Amino acid sequence: MKSAVTVIIVGISLWITGLVIALATHAESKVLYTCGVGIALGLIGIRYTIRRARRSGI
């Protein structure tokens, strides 16, 4: 379970990095929304993964 959470955290950090770069380069709104959705789905994924691990007793 720890490795799954680590992978999700790395993914979220890459989306945040992409968002910062997109903001710095004045990218289109589509790119900004894509980065925002990637971050939001990553946060949902962390919550889901931890919740699933608690239910299964890992």
C-alpha positions in Angstrom: 0.0 0.0 0.0 2.8 2.4 0.8 4.2 2.0 -2.7 0.9 2.9 -4.3 0.6 6.0 -2.2 4.1 6.9 -3.1 3.4 6.6 -6.8 0.3 8.8 -6.4 2.2 11.4 -4.5 4.9 11.5 -7.2 2.1 11.9 -9.8 0.5 14.7 -7.9 3.8 16.5 -7.5 4.4 16.2 -11.3 0.9 17.7 -12.0 1.7 20.5 -9.6 5.0 21.1 -11.4 3.2 21.1 -14.7 0.6 23.6 -13.4 3.4 26.0 -12.2 5.1 25.8 -15.5 1.8 26.3 -17.4 1.1 29.4 -15.2 4.6 30.8 -15.8 4.3 30.4 -19.6 0.7 31.7 -19.7 -0.6 28.5 -21.2 -4.2 28.0 -22.5 -6.9 27.4 -20.0 -7.3 23.8 -21.3 -3.8 23.0 -20.0 -4.5 24.6 -16.6 -7.7 22.7 -16.2 -6.0 19.4 -17.2 -3.4 20.0 -14.5 -6.0 20.8 -11.9 -8.1 17.7 -12.7 -4.9 15.6 -12.5 -4.2 17.0 -9.0 -7.8 16.5 -7.9 -7.9 12.9 -9.2 -4.6 12.2 -7.4 -6.0 13.4 -4.1 -9.1 11.2 -4.6 -6.8 8.3 -5.5 -4.8 8.7 -2.2 -8.0 8.8 -0.2 -9.4 5.7 -2.0 -6.2 3.7 -1.7 -5.8 4.4 2.1 -9.5 3.7 2.7 -9.3 0.4 0.8 -6.2 -0.7 2.7 -7.9 0.0 6.0 -10.9 -2.0 5.0 -8.9 -5.0 3.9 -6.7 -4.9 7.0 -3.3 -4.4 5.2 
